[in-house]
C-alpha cells in the first residue's frame, strides 16, 4: 500500500512539473527591455553570497566539531570501548 | 533509530531543500527574463565559420567582422555555423551562445550605451580561433 502511495506521488510530480512549466513559461507575449548584464551579474552575486554563507556555516560547524569532540576537551566523555581490554 | 532525537537533522534537511529551491527559482527566473525576446527586436543572422563572423541584417545588409547596431534597440541574433562549433560572444554585454552546424541558436540583447565592444569566438575552433574576432559598434539611434 505504501509502495502504491509513493508510485502515485511520483506520477503526480511527473504530471505537475510540465504543467507548472507551461504555466510559468515565457508565452507569446513580448518580453520587456532589460539589461542582461544586470540580471546575470545580480544572479551571480546573490548566488555567491549564498555559496559563501553556506560554506562558512559548514566550515564553522566542522571546526566546532573538531574542537568540541577532541579527547582533551574538558567535557569529553570517553566512549564505551576506550580503555577496554579487548582480550576479554 | 535508537535513543536520540533527530529533529535537528530534519531541520538541516529542510534548510538544504529550501536553499536549493530558492537557488533554482532565482536562476530559473533570471533565465526566463533573459531569454524572453521583446517585441520588435531586429533579427540579425550571425554566421560563424573558420575564422570570422558574418552578420546579415533584416534589410539584407551584410557585414563581415564588424557589426553596427543602434543604442536602445533590441536585437535578436540567430546564430549558425558553416563548419565546426563556434561560440558567439560579446563579452561586455554578456552575450554568449554556441554556433552549431545544422542548428539555429538565438540570443537577444539591447545595447545601452554608444561605444565599441569586442566580439570573439569562445569555443576553440581550430588554428586561428584566437583571432576569430570582430567589433561591435553601438551607434546613436537614427530616428
Backbone of each chain as ProteinMPNN parsed JSONL, in Angstrom:
{"seq_chain_A": "XXXXXXXXXXXXXXXXXXXXXXXXXXXXXXXXXXXXXXXXXXXXXXXXXXXXXXXXXXXXXXXXXXXXXXXXXXXXXXXXXXXXXXXX", "coords_chain_A": {"N_chain_A": [[0.832, -1.212, 0.0], [1.949, 1.177, 0.784], [3.901, 1.388, -1.12], [2.353, 1.814, -3.342], [1.313, 4.317, -2.798], [3.623, 5.872, -2.912], [4.332, 5.513, -5.567], [2.168, 6.747, -6.833], [2.577, 9.301, -5.914], [4.99, 9.974, -7.146], [4.16, 9.84, -9.809], [2.288, 11.907, -9.792], [3.939, 14.112, -9.339], [5.461, 13.977, -11.654], [3.531, 14.626, -13.526], [2.856, 17.143, -12.7], [5.135, 18.761, -12.995], [5.63, 19.423, -15.852], [3.234, 20.81, -16.209], [3.366, 23.007, -14.47], [5.593, 24.171, -15.545], [4.629, 24.9, -18.058], [2.704, 26.74, -17.3], [4.172, 28.835, -16.241], [6.035, 29.414, -18.143], [7.73, 31.426, -20.627], [5.5, 33.049, -22.604], [3.715, 33.81, -25.66], [3.551, 36.483, -25.548], [5.331, 39.597, -25.803], [8.621, 40.078, -24.448], [10.175, 42.176, -21.915], [12.244, 45.125, -22.294], [15.421, 44.762, -21.087], [18.43, 44.867, -19.205], [20.665, 42.533, -19.792], [23.097, 42.18, -18.612], [22.802, 43.187, -16.041], [20.859, 41.495, -14.908], [22.137, 38.998, -15.061], [24.619, 39.365, -13.724], [23.701, 40.17, -11.215], [22.357, 37.882, -10.388], [24.546, 36.211, -10.233], [26.038, 37.433, -8.121], [24.248, 37.191, -5.984], [24.065, 34.406, -5.807], [26.685, 33.83, -5.162], [26.827, 34.976, -2.65], [25.108, 33.29, -1.232], [26.551, 30.913, -1.566], [28.985, 31.438, -0.228], [28.056, 31.963, 2.341], [26.844, 29.515, 3.06], [29.116, 27.953, 2.84], [30.669, 29.064, 4.906], [29.13, 28.401, 7.158], [29.165, 25.585, 7.064], [31.947, 25.087, 7.199], [32.472, 26.29, 9.662], [30.931, 24.706, 11.359], [32.29, 22.286, 11.139], [34.768, 22.962, 12.198], [34.017, 23.579, 14.811], [33.07, 21.045, 15.596], [35.425, 19.492, 15.584], [36.85, 20.855, 17.528], [35.19, 20.674, 19.784], [34.815, 17.91, 20.218], [37.256, 16.807, 20.716], [39.687, 14.709, 22.297], [40.86, 15.933, 24.496], [39.086, 17.772, 25.445], [37.442, 19.494, 28.092], [34.86, 18.563, 28.722], [34.752, 16.112, 27.541], [33.512, 12.852, 26.964], [34.61, 9.681, 27.454], [34.185, 7.169, 25.014], [32.449, 4.019, 25.135], [34.137, 1.899, 24.457], [36.694, 2.755, 24.856], [39.761, 2.209, 26.353], [39.071, -0.343, 26.866], [39.7, -3.701, 27.564], [40.5, -5.669, 25.081], [41.018, -8.302, 24.98], [39.353, -9.708, 26.532]], "CA_chain_A": [[0.0, 0.0, 0.0], [2.849, 2.33, 0.855], [4.543, 1.449, -2.44], [1.365, 2.402, -4.253], [1.251, 5.759, -2.496], [4.841, 6.505, -3.439], [4.231, 5.496, -7.034], [1.21, 7.801, -7.217], [3.216, 10.597, -5.629], [5.966, 10.213, -8.232], [3.388, 10.132, -11.027], [1.699, 13.244, -9.636], [5.013, 15.096, -9.543], [5.813, 13.942, -13.082], [2.489, 15.343, -14.269], [2.824, 18.552, -12.281], [6.292, 19.54, -13.464], [5.368, 20.086, -17.138], [2.098, 21.731, -16.085], [3.886, 24.235, -13.857], [6.5, 24.722, -16.552], [3.792, 25.542, -19.077], [2.007, 27.884, -16.714], [5.089, 29.947, -15.976], [6.988, 29.608, -19.241], [7.541, 32.631, -21.43], [4.474, 32.796, -23.604], [3.888, 34.525, -26.92], [3.605, 37.929, -25.316], [6.727, 40.039, -25.884], [9.331, 40.332, -23.199], [10.482, 43.593, -21.69], [13.635, 45.517, -22.48], [16.169, 44.713, -19.847], [19.867, 44.771, -19.388], [21.004, 41.171, -19.366], [24.262, 42.232, -17.722], [22.318, 43.412, -14.673], [20.182, 40.272, -14.443], [23.073, 37.887, -14.925], [25.591, 39.628, -12.652], [22.975, 40.154, -9.935], [22.158, 36.476, -10.039], [25.856, 35.7, -9.836], [26.433, 37.932, -6.793], [23.383, 36.585, -4.968], [24.451, 33.005, -5.653], [27.964, 33.807, -4.458], [26.528, 35.256, -1.241], [24.587, 32.039, -0.679], [27.615, 29.911, -1.541], [29.954, 31.756, 0.836], [27.381, 31.806, 3.635], [26.748, 28.075, 3.317], [30.489, 27.498, 3.058], [31.106, 29.489, 6.239], [28.393, 27.61, 8.157], [29.674, 24.202, 7.022], [33.318, 25.097, 7.716], [32.381, 26.615, 11.088], [30.418, 23.513, 12.048], [33.364, 21.279, 11.196], [35.785, 23.435, 13.15], [33.439, 23.411, 16.149], [33.034, 19.602, 15.883], [36.786, 19.042, 15.901], [37.243, 21.491, 18.782], [34.362, 20.22, 20.897], [34.874, 16.458, 20.473], [38.629, 16.323, 20.878], [39.831, 13.932, 23.543], [41.307, 16.748, 25.627], [38.076, 18.757, 25.834], [37.07, 19.258, 29.5], [33.61, 17.818, 28.869], [34.772, 14.902, 26.711], [33.154, 11.595, 27.637], [35.201, 8.566, 26.702], [33.195, 6.202, 24.541], [32.457, 2.8, 25.932], [35.214, 0.948, 24.166], [38.014, 3.299, 25.151], [40.376, 1.585, 27.516], [38.566, -1.704, 27.042], [40.654, -4.762, 27.311], [39.839, -6.411, 24.002], [41.279, -9.761, 25.065], [38.269, -10.373, 27.274]], "C_chain_A": [[0.861, 1.254, 0.0], [3.551, 2.532, -0.498], [3.633, 2.126, -3.447], [1.303, 3.917, -4.071], [2.453, 6.474, -3.086], [4.814, 6.583, -4.952], [3.32, 6.627, -7.515], [1.816, 9.194, -7.006], [4.205, 10.961, -6.743], [5.235, 10.581, -9.515], [2.803, 11.537, -10.97], [2.753, 14.321, -9.889], [5.39, 15.157, -11.022], [4.79, 14.678, -13.933], [2.554, 16.832, -13.956], [3.966, 19.37, -12.874], [6.049, 20.191, -14.823], [4.222, 21.081, -17.073], [2.554, 23.071, -15.509], [4.797, 24.959, -14.848], [5.709, 25.496, -17.606], [3.165, 26.817, -18.547], [2.932, 29.084, -16.571], [6.02, 30.268, -17.14], [6.688, 30.9, -19.981], [6.558, 32.313, -22.544], [4.752, 33.552, -24.884], [4.009, 36.029, -26.707], [5.064, 38.388, -25.279], [7.34, 40.271, -24.516], [9.63, 41.811, -23.055], [11.953, 43.865, -21.991], [14.327, 45.423, -21.143], [17.635, 44.544, -20.173], [20.314, 43.414, -18.874], [22.226, 41.157, -18.456], [23.813, 42.336, -16.269], [21.716, 42.129, -14.112], [21.215, 39.189, -14.121], [24.072, 38.138, -13.788], [24.925, 39.664, -11.283], [22.76, 38.731, -9.454], [23.476, 35.897, -9.52], [26.217, 36.144, -8.413], [25.554, 37.35, -5.695], [23.782, 35.134, -4.708], [25.787, 32.882, -4.908], [27.758, 34.08, -2.966], [26.028, 33.985, -0.567], [25.727, 31.038, -0.517], [28.597, 30.179, -0.395], [29.333, 31.613, 2.218], [27.299, 30.335, 4.014], [28.142, 27.515, 3.614], [30.978, 27.842, 4.449], [30.425, 28.656, 7.324], [28.955, 26.195, 8.217], [31.087, 24.153, 7.617], [33.31, 25.357, 9.224], [31.916, 25.416, 11.891], [31.519, 22.463, 12.195], [34.444, 21.682, 12.195], [35.281, 23.235, 14.584], [33.436, 21.93, 16.545], [34.409, 19.103, 16.321], [37.227, 19.599, 17.258], [36.499, 20.868, 19.963], [34.592, 18.738, 21.24], [36.294, 15.913, 20.465], [38.737, 15.602, 22.224], [40.124, 14.811, 24.748], [40.268, 17.783, 26.067], [37.607, 18.45, 27.259], [35.79, 18.429, 29.655], [33.58, 16.526, 28.056], [34.378, 13.682, 27.541], [33.755, 10.461, 26.826], [34.105, 7.619, 26.237], [33.462, 4.858, 25.191], [33.67, 1.918, 25.683], [36.591, 1.506, 24.48], [38.551, 2.672, 26.429], [39.895, 0.173, 27.759], [39.682, -2.706, 26.789], [40.021, -5.732, 26.318], [40.066, -7.912, 24.11], [40.177, -10.491, 25.81], [37.127, -10.789, 26.356]], "O_chain_A": [[0.564, 2.243, -0.67], [3.764, 3.656, -0.955], [4.078, 2.905, -4.291], [1.249, 4.683, -5.033], [2.326, 7.543, -3.683], [5.218, 7.583, -5.545], [3.638, 7.356, -8.455], [1.604, 10.119, -7.791], [4.246, 12.098, -7.214], [5.629, 11.508, -10.223], [2.815, 12.268, -11.961], [2.491, 15.315, -10.566], [5.61, 16.234, -11.576], [5.141, 15.284, -14.946], [2.336, 17.674, -14.827], [3.784, 20.539, -13.215], [6.24, 21.4, -14.953], [4.223, 22.081, -17.79], [2.172, 24.133, -16.002], [4.772, 26.183, -14.968], [6.08, 26.604, -17.991], [3.1, 27.834, -19.238], [2.509, 30.224, -16.762], [6.715, 31.283, -17.12], [5.565, 31.403, -19.97], [6.781, 31.396, -23.335], [5.899, 33.899, -25.166], [4.503, 36.754, -27.57], [5.933, 37.667, -24.788], [6.651, 40.617, -23.557], [9.371, 42.6, -23.964], [12.791, 42.964, -21.948], [13.836, 45.972, -20.156], [18.013, 44.133, -21.27], [20.339, 43.173, -17.667], [22.39, 40.256, -17.634], [24.356, 41.674, -15.384], [22.021, 41.726, -12.99], [21.175, 38.556, -13.066], [24.342, 37.244, -12.986], [25.521, 39.236, -10.294], [22.953, 38.414, -8.28], [23.511, 35.193, -8.511], [26.649, 35.33, -7.597], [26.037, 37.046, -4.604], [23.835, 34.683, -3.564], [25.991, 31.952, -4.127], [28.432, 33.489, -2.122], [26.466, 33.642, 0.531], [25.86, 30.396, 0.525], [28.993, 29.257, 0.319], [30.002, 31.191, 3.162], [27.636, 29.949, 5.133], [28.317, 26.706, 4.525], [31.624, 27.026, 5.106], [31.065, 28.252, 8.295], [29.193, 25.665, 9.302], [31.389, 23.286, 8.438], [34.052, 24.72, 9.971], [32.439, 25.139, 12.97], [31.657, 21.834, 13.245], [34.964, 20.85, 12.939], [36.022, 22.783, 15.456], [33.757, 21.59, 17.683], [34.532, 18.38, 17.309], [37.887, 18.913, 18.037], [37.091, 20.572, 21.001], [34.566, 18.359, 22.41], [36.517, 14.723, 20.24], [37.973, 15.862, 23.154], [39.712, 14.51, 25.869], [40.536, 18.584, 26.962], [37.396, 17.287, 27.604], [35.656, 17.675, 30.619], [32.524, 15.913, 27.894], [34.843, 13.501, 28.666], [33.443, 10.299, 25.646], [33.192, 7.305, 27.001], [34.543, 4.597, 25.719], [34.169, 1.265, 26.6], [37.577, 0.776, 24.375], [37.866, 2.619, 27.45], [40.269, -0.448, 28.754], [40.499, -2.535, 25.884], [39.131, -6.509, 26.664], [39.407, -8.701, 23.434], [40.066, -11.715, 25.744], [36.139, -11.359, 26.819]]}, "seq_chain_B": "XXXXXXXXXXXXXXXXXXXXXXXXXXXXXXXXXXXXXXXXXXXXXXXXXXXXXXXXXXXXXXXXXXXXXXXXXXXXXXXXXXXXXXXXXXXXXXXXXXXXXXXXXXXXXXXXXXXXXXXXXXXXXXXXXXXXXXXXXXXXXXX", "coords_chain_B": {"N_chain_B": [[16.456, 3.257, 14.69], [17.661, 4.698, 17.444], [17.341, 5.974, 20.69], [18.04, 8.744, 20.367], [17.127, 12.107, 19.665], [16.198, 13.2, 16.466], [15.518, 15.584, 15.366], [17.055, 17.936, 14.769], [18.4, 17.099, 12.506], [16.41, 16.904, 10.63], [15.684, 19.551, 10.453], [17.999, 20.523, 9.307], [17.913, 19.144, 6.842], [15.597, 20.306, 5.799], [16.397, 22.975, 5.576], [18.42, 22.761, 3.667], [16.923, 21.822, 1.467], [15.192, 23.994, 1.139], [17.003, 26.039, 0.5], [18.059, 25.051, -1.9], [15.779, 25.055, -3.476], [15.239, 27.773, -3.536], [17.559, 28.809, -4.794], [17.329, 27.485, -7.251], [14.899, 28.581, -8.172], [15.503, 31.31, -8.391], [17.518, 31.253, -10.354], [16.109, 30.146, -12.454], [14.214, 32.101, -12.911], [15.81, 34.281, -13.664], [16.851, 33.269, -16.029], [14.51, 33.015, -17.504], [13.742, 35.697, -17.781], [15.904, 36.698, -19.227], [15.819, 35.254, -21.569], [13.509, 35.977, -22.804], [12.287, 37.393, -25.554], [11.957, 40.759, -26.558], [9.265, 42.669, -28.08], [9.46, 43.579, -31.51], [12.151, 43.249, -31.864], [15.088, 43.458, -33.773], [16.09, 41.15, -36.198], [19.179, 39.615, -36.481], [21.194, 37.782, -38.512], [23.678, 35.646, -37.633], [26.637, 34.268, -38.708], [29.011, 31.876, -38.123], [32.232, 30.94, -39.134], [35.282, 29.235, -39.942], [37.696, 31.625, -40.132], [35.979, 33.66, -39.046], [33.326, 36.08, -38.467], [30.104, 36.554, -39.855], [27.566, 38.89, -40.487], [24.123, 39.393, -40.994], [21.749, 41.741, -41.656], [18.225, 42.604, -41.174], [17.401, 44.005, -43.412], [18.941, 42.979, -45.369], [21.519, 43.851, -45.517], [24.951, 43.092, -45.296], [27.619, 42.306, -43.123], [31.048, 41.859, -42.394], [33.01, 40.688, -39.865], [32.564, 42.984, -38.446], [29.997, 44.712, -36.652], [27.255, 46.779, -36.808], [25.115, 48.463, -34.695], [22.218, 50.03, -33.178], [21.839, 52.206, -30.402], [19.717, 51.433, -27.672], [17.896, 49.861, -29.038], [16.389, 46.632, -29.549], [17.969, 43.563, -30.299], [17.854, 40.523, -31.981], [19.79, 37.764, -32.177], [20.343, 35.327, -34.577], [21.992, 32.508, -34.596], [24.344, 30.741, -36.41], [26.423, 28.09, -37.795], [28.922, 27.373, -40.218], [30.781, 25.392, -40.381], [32.469, 24.163, -38.058], [31.903, 23.859, -34.481], [31.38, 26.97, -33.071], [31.474, 29.789, -30.836], [29.502, 32.48, -30.149], [30.328, 35.543, -28.851], [29.793, 38.475, -27.056], [31.496, 40.042, -24.949], [31.27, 42.307, -23.234], [28.567, 42.738, -23.09], [27.57, 40.459, -22.032], [26.749, 38.463, -23.785], [26.449, 35.31, -25.012], [26.591, 32.541, -26.978], [26.447, 29.334, -28.415], [27.518, 28.503, -31.72], [26.318, 26.231, -33.798], [26.775, 23.763, -36.231], [24.106, 23.138, -38.491], [22.076, 23.992, -36.87], [20.025, 26.535, -35.412], [20.68, 28.881, -33.124], [19.412, 31.124, -30.689], [19.779, 34.399, -29.279], [19.294, 37.382, -27.42], [19.83, 40.965, -27.178], [20.008, 44.313, -25.882], [21.628, 47.101, -26.627], [22.966, 49.585, -24.441], [24.596, 51.807, -24.333], [26.47, 54.096, -26.329], [29.262, 52.975, -28.16], [32.286, 50.962, -28.599], [32.757, 47.508, -28.84], [34.253, 44.316, -28.098], [33.922, 41.448, -30.165], [34.003, 37.983, -30.006], [35.198, 34.627, -30.629], [34.281, 31.963, -28.599], [34.682, 29.299, -28.438], [36.928, 26.773, -28.875], [38.079, 26.514, -32.12], [39.864, 25.761, -34.0], [42.957, 26.43, -35.812], [43.194, 29.329, -36.079], [41.553, 30.255, -34.176], [42.039, 31.946, -31.992], [42.104, 34.42, -33.149], [39.64, 34.921, -34.146], [37.82, 37.268, -34.286], [35.772, 40.189, -33.806], [34.187, 43.417, -34.157], [31.893, 45.236, -32.283], [29.887, 47.899, -33.021], [28.239, 50.282, -31.366], [25.904, 52.594, -32.105], [24.513, 55.954, -32.243], [20.956, 56.303, -32.106], [19.148, 56.256, -35.159], [16.675, 57.323, -35.656]], "CA_chain_B": [[16.687, 4.58, 15.273], [17.543, 4.493, 18.882], [17.885, 6.757, 21.784], [18.312, 10.178, 20.273], [16.202, 12.9, 18.864], [16.877, 13.568, 15.225], [14.869, 16.724, 14.712], [17.995, 18.873, 14.111], [18.729, 16.6, 11.173], [15.295, 17.266, 9.732], [15.81, 20.996, 10.196], [19.098, 20.642, 8.341], [17.404, 18.697, 5.538], [14.644, 21.316, 5.327], [17.146, 24.175, 5.172], [19.093, 22.454, 2.395], [15.904, 21.78, 0.414], [14.71, 25.362, 0.919], [18.06, 26.774, -0.208], [18.139, 24.564, -3.283], [14.586, 25.528, -4.175], [15.393, 29.213, -3.757], [18.597, 28.986, -5.815], [16.744, 27.048, -8.525], [13.87, 29.534, -8.601], [16.185, 32.548, -8.81], [18.211, 31.008, -11.624], [15.072, 29.931, -13.466], [13.595, 33.393, -13.194], [16.778, 35.08, -14.429], [16.912, 32.687, -17.367], [13.241, 33.347, -18.162], [13.798, 37.117, -18.149], [16.953, 36.937, -20.209], [15.507, 34.593, -22.842], [12.231, 36.436, -23.324], [12.646, 38.407, -26.555], [10.955, 41.821, -26.626], [8.599, 42.894, -29.366], [10.15, 44.486, -32.434], [13.603, 43.043, -31.899], [15.573, 43.24, -35.135], [16.797, 39.878, -36.311], [20.48, 39.649, -37.163], [21.695, 36.42, -38.703], [25.115, 35.587, -37.347], [27.202, 33.015, -39.181], [30.403, 31.674, -37.751], [32.985, 29.959, -39.906], [36.715, 29.392, -39.696], [37.717, 32.027, -38.744], [35.399, 35.008, -38.998], [31.887, 36.186, -38.258], [29.349, 37.307, -40.852], [26.291, 39.361, -39.936], [23.166, 39.815, -42.018], [20.643, 42.479, -41.053], [16.909, 42.307, -41.739], [17.277, 44.618, -44.742], [19.835, 42.299, -46.301], [22.892, 44.35, -45.395], [25.872, 42.117, -44.705], [28.867, 42.833, -42.584], [31.992, 40.804, -42.019], [33.983, 41.074, -38.842], [32.079, 44.085, -37.62], [28.542, 44.762, -36.576], [26.78, 48.099, -36.401], [23.757, 48.45, -34.126], [21.84, 51.326, -32.615], [21.618, 52.181, -28.967], [18.318, 51.447, -27.242], [17.059, 48.923, -29.783], [16.636, 45.231, -29.197], [18.426, 42.756, -31.423], [17.821, 39.078, -31.756], [20.777, 37.094, -33.015], [20.122, 33.928, -34.972], [23.394, 32.137, -34.719], [24.581, 29.498, -37.158], [27.823, 27.833, -38.132], [29.081, 26.696, -41.509], [31.734, 24.29, -40.353], [32.613, 23.491, -36.763], [31.214, 24.59, -33.422], [31.965, 28.218, -32.582], [30.615, 30.371, -29.814], [29.411, 33.917, -30.387], [30.432, 36.2, -27.551], [30.072, 39.904, -26.856], [31.783, 39.94, -23.529], [30.797, 43.464, -22.468], [27.108, 42.673, -22.923], [27.256, 39.121, -21.537], [26.066, 37.678, -24.821], [27.265, 34.121, -25.277], [25.762, 31.453, -27.493], [27.173, 28.471, -29.346], [27.124, 28.403, -33.129], [26.442, 24.8, -34.036], [26.358, 23.44, -37.606], [22.809, 22.477, -38.611], [21.183, 24.459, -35.812], [19.963, 27.983, -35.242], [20.517, 29.259, -31.715], [19.062, 32.55, -30.593], [20.053, 35.156, -28.063], [18.98, 38.782, -27.732], [20.352, 41.975, -26.267], [19.664, 45.695, -26.224], [22.754, 47.926, -26.179], [22.512, 50.726, -23.644], [25.479, 52.968, -24.481], [27.259, 54.193, -27.556], [30.645, 52.561, -27.926], [32.828, 49.837, -29.351], [32.964, 46.339, -27.985], [34.841, 43.164, -28.789], [33.182, 40.218, -30.433], [35.022, 36.952, -30.121], [34.757, 33.229, -30.602], [34.576, 31.427, -27.275], [34.797, 27.84, -28.477], [38.112, 26.505, -29.682], [37.556, 26.079, -33.414], [40.938, 25.5, -34.957], [44.238, 27.138, -35.727], [43.147, 30.791, -35.927], [40.487, 30.561, -33.209], [42.42, 33.094, -31.138], [41.916, 35.682, -33.866], [38.292, 34.974, -34.723], [37.293, 38.392, -33.532], [35.037, 41.206, -34.553], [33.923, 44.598, -33.337], [30.509, 45.706, -32.221], [29.798, 49.357, -32.944], [26.92, 50.751, -30.928], [25.817, 53.981, -32.59], [23.323, 56.729, -31.886], [19.758, 55.897, -32.841], [18.995, 57.081, -36.36], [15.38, 58.033, -35.647]], "C_chain_B": [[16.574, 4.458, 16.775], [18.091, 5.673, 19.672], [18.194, 8.212, 21.567], [17.299, 10.854, 19.362], [16.912, 13.3, 17.575], [16.241, 14.788, 14.555], [15.841, 17.742, 14.138], [18.36, 18.426, 12.696], [17.641, 16.98, 10.18], [15.302, 18.758, 9.445], [16.888, 21.229, 9.148], [18.624, 20.269, 6.932], [16.469, 19.761, 4.949], [15.369, 22.567, 4.838], [17.827, 23.942, 3.821], [18.083, 22.458, 1.249], [15.418, 23.193, 0.086], [15.732, 26.183, 0.134], [18.128, 26.359, -1.671], [16.95, 25.057, -4.092], [14.724, 27.013, -4.504], [16.411, 29.493, -4.862], [18.043, 28.616, -7.195], [15.746, 28.049, -9.06], [14.496, 30.832, -9.102], [16.821, 32.371, -10.182], [17.195, 30.852, -12.753], [14.456, 31.258, -13.865], [14.535, 34.277, -14.015], [16.848, 34.574, -15.867], [15.665, 33.051, -18.167], [13.268, 34.801, -18.634], [14.753, 37.344, -19.313], [16.599, 36.339, -21.577], [14.263, 35.139, -23.514], [12.467, 37.627, -24.271], [11.567, 39.487, -26.642], [10.401, 42.008, -28.043], [9.458, 43.83, -30.22], [11.653, 44.337, -32.44], [14.038, 42.769, -33.334], [16.38, 41.949, -35.172], [18.107, 40.093, -37.064], [20.972, 38.208, -37.266], [23.208, 36.438, -38.544], [25.632, 34.239, -37.835], [28.671, 32.949, -38.795], [31.027, 30.673, -38.708], [34.457, 30.232, -39.663], [37.265, 30.477, -40.607], [37.217, 33.462, -38.66], [33.885, 34.937, -38.82], [31.262, 37.001, -39.383], [28.002, 37.669, -40.247], [25.372, 39.786, -41.074], [21.977, 40.469, -41.321], [19.331, 42.128, -41.75], [16.759, 42.863, -43.154], [18.246, 44.017, -45.751], [21.277, 42.771, -46.244], [23.776, 43.293, -44.72], [27.128, 42.808, -44.206], [29.759, 41.649, -42.232], [32.958, 41.359, -40.977], [33.588, 42.289, -38.022], [30.561, 44.154, -37.697], [28.122, 46.13, -36.049], [25.342, 47.991, -35.905], [23.481, 49.822, -33.52], [21.504, 51.182, -31.136], [20.106, 52.174, -28.678], [17.383, 50.537, -28.019], [17.39, 47.498, -29.358], [17.03, 44.463, -30.454], [18.382, 41.288, -31.028], [18.819, 38.44, -32.715], [20.308, 35.672, -33.31], [21.473, 33.387, -35.405], [23.563, 30.759, -35.372], [26.082, 29.301, -37.349], [27.891, 27.097, -39.454], [30.0, 25.487, -41.439], [31.782, 23.565, -39.007], [31.853, 24.3, -35.705], [32.036, 25.826, -33.038], [31.092, 28.688, -31.42], [30.68, 31.889, -29.941], [29.373, 34.651, -29.05], [30.676, 37.695, -27.681], [30.256, 40.041, -25.357], [31.154, 41.075, -22.717], [29.284, 43.436, -22.235], [26.64, 41.289, -22.449], [26.374, 38.358, -22.532], [26.982, 36.5, -25.136], [26.346, 33.004, -25.76], [26.559, 30.644, -28.51], [26.621, 28.583, -30.755], [27.405, 26.965, -33.539], [25.983, 24.498, -35.465], [25.01, 22.72, -37.61], [21.79, 22.922, -37.586], [21.148, 25.975, -35.821], [19.73, 28.26, -33.76], [20.224, 30.747, -31.634], [19.453, 33.129, -29.241], [19.764, 36.614, -28.407], [19.655, 39.71, -26.74], [19.922, 43.347, -26.748], [20.807, 46.579, -25.722], [22.285, 49.203, -25.508], [23.364, 51.972, -23.845], [26.199, 52.921, -25.817], [28.69, 53.762, -27.252], [31.063, 51.411, -28.818], [33.103, 48.687, -28.392], [33.531, 45.182, -28.8], [33.815, 42.068, -29.002], [34.246, 39.145, -30.582], [34.404, 35.57, -30.139], [35.199, 32.654, -29.265], [34.591, 29.901, -27.247], [35.964, 27.514, -29.4], [37.691, 25.857, -31.003], [38.648, 25.893, -34.449], [42.075, 26.486, -34.815], [44.114, 28.624, -35.417], [42.015, 31.195, -34.978], [40.784, 31.829, -32.425], [42.137, 34.415, -31.828], [40.565, 35.759, -34.569], [37.521, 36.042, -33.948], [36.464, 39.285, -34.433], [34.842, 42.399, -33.641], [32.452, 44.963, -33.432], [30.54, 47.217, -32.082], [28.377, 49.718, -32.534], [26.843, 52.241, -31.242], [24.554, 54.653, -32.089], [22.13, 56.243, -32.708], [19.529, 56.846, -34.02], [17.679, 57.845, -36.363], [15.079, 58.555, -34.249]], "O_chain_B": [[15.508, 4.15, 17.307], [19.128, 6.26, 19.362], [18.589, 8.884, 22.52], [16.723, 10.263, 18.449], [18.081, 13.688, 17.592], [16.396, 15.006, 13.353], [15.528, 18.371, 13.127], [18.596, 19.246, 11.81], [17.922, 17.332, 9.034], [14.97, 19.189, 8.34], [16.716, 22.024, 8.224], [18.894, 20.978, 5.963], [16.539, 20.077, 3.762], [15.003, 23.147, 3.815], [17.813, 24.81, 2.948], [18.346, 23.024, 0.187], [15.251, 23.55, -1.08], [15.375, 26.928, -0.779], [18.24, 27.198, -2.565], [17.096, 25.434, -5.255], [14.375, 27.455, -5.598], [16.164, 30.305, -5.754], [18.254, 29.331, -8.175], [15.733, 28.343, -10.255], [14.069, 31.385, -10.115], [16.683, 33.224, -11.06], [17.392, 31.356, -13.858], [14.208, 31.5, -15.047], [14.101, 34.943, -14.955], [16.898, 35.365, -16.808], [15.748, 33.358, -19.356], [12.864, 35.098, -19.758], [14.454, 38.08, -20.253], [17.024, 36.85, -22.613], [13.983, 34.807, -24.666], [12.804, 38.725, -23.829], [10.387, 39.167, -26.785], [10.983, 41.572, -29.036], [10.095, 44.751, -29.709], [12.362, 45.197, -32.962], [13.435, 41.95, -34.029], [17.223, 41.688, -34.314], [18.13, 40.679, -38.146], [21.142, 37.514, -36.265], [23.914, 37.163, -39.245], [25.129, 33.191, -37.428], [29.459, 33.844, -39.101], [30.407, 29.666, -39.049], [34.836, 31.321, -39.233], [37.298, 30.25, -41.817], [37.949, 34.364, -38.252], [33.261, 33.891, -38.996], [31.819, 38.011, -39.814], [27.373, 36.851, -39.574], [25.803, 40.462, -42.008], [21.292, 39.846, -40.51], [19.32, 41.449, -42.777], [16.078, 42.273, -43.992], [18.351, 44.507, -46.876], [22.159, 42.163, -46.851], [23.397, 42.69, -43.716], [27.618, 43.767, -44.803], [29.285, 40.586, -41.83], [33.626, 42.368, -41.197], [34.218, 42.586, -37.007], [29.94, 43.718, -38.666], [28.571, 46.575, -34.993], [24.465, 47.49, -36.609], [24.377, 50.653, -33.37], [20.96, 50.17, -30.694], [19.329, 52.834, -29.368], [16.199, 50.448, -27.696], [18.486, 47.197, -28.885], [16.487, 44.694, -31.535], [18.794, 40.877, -29.943], [18.69, 38.572, -33.932], [19.929, 34.923, -32.41], [22.015, 33.765, -36.443], [22.993, 29.763, -34.928], [26.889, 30.198, -37.106], [27.017, 26.29, -39.771], [29.996, 24.65, -42.341], [31.205, 22.49, -38.848], [31.231, 25.314, -36.022], [33.222, 25.732, -32.724], [30.096, 28.051, -31.076], [31.747, 32.497, -29.856], [28.494, 34.41, -28.222], [31.63, 38.131, -28.325], [29.29, 40.142, -24.601], [30.579, 40.845, -21.653], [28.787, 44.045, -21.288], [25.445, 40.995, -22.47], [25.399, 37.705, -22.161], [28.149, 36.682, -25.483], [25.441, 32.576, -25.044], [27.256, 31.203, -29.357], [25.416, 28.737, -30.958], [28.555, 26.534, -33.621], [24.905, 24.936, -35.866], [24.795, 21.798, -36.823], [20.741, 22.294, -37.445], [22.125, 26.625, -36.195], [18.685, 27.903, -33.216], [20.739, 31.534, -32.428], [19.455, 32.445, -28.217], [19.963, 37.038, -29.545], [20.005, 39.319, -25.626], [19.519, 43.511, -27.899], [20.94, 46.784, -24.516], [21.322, 49.829, -25.95], [22.91, 53.08, -23.56], [26.493, 51.853, -26.355], [29.258, 54.133, -26.226], [30.307, 50.949, -29.672], [33.611, 48.878, -27.287], [33.324, 45.082, -30.01], [32.967, 41.799, -28.151], [35.278, 39.374, -31.213], [33.262, 35.364, -29.728], [36.343, 32.831, -28.848], [34.523, 29.285, -26.183], [35.986, 27.926, -30.56], [37.044, 24.81, -31.021], [38.374, 25.872, -35.649], [42.156, 27.258, -33.86], [44.854, 29.136, -34.577], [41.574, 32.344, -34.983], [39.911, 32.672, -32.218], [41.949, 35.431, -31.16], [40.374, 36.568, -35.477], [36.694, 35.747, -33.085], [36.463, 39.146, -35.656], [35.281, 42.393, -32.491], [31.859, 44.992, -34.511], [31.138, 47.754, -31.15], [27.427, 49.481, -33.28], [27.614, 53.043, -30.715], [23.645, 54.001, -31.577], [22.28, 55.826, -33.857], [19.691, 58.061, -33.904], [17.572, 58.895, -36.996], [14.04, 59.178, -34.033]]}, "name": "protein", "num_of_chains": 2, "seq": "XXXXXXXXXXXXXXXXXXXXXXXXXXXXXXXXXXXXXXXXXXXXXXXXXXXXXXXXXXXXXXXXXXXXXXXXXXXXXXXXXXXXXXXXXXXXXXXXXXXXXXXXXXXXXXXXXXXXXXXXXXXXXXXXXXXXXXXXXXXXXXXXXXXXXXXXXXXXXXXXXXXXXXXXXXXXXXXXXXXXXXXXXXXXXXXXXXXXXXXXXXXXXXXXXXXXXXXXXXXXXXXXXXXXXXX"}
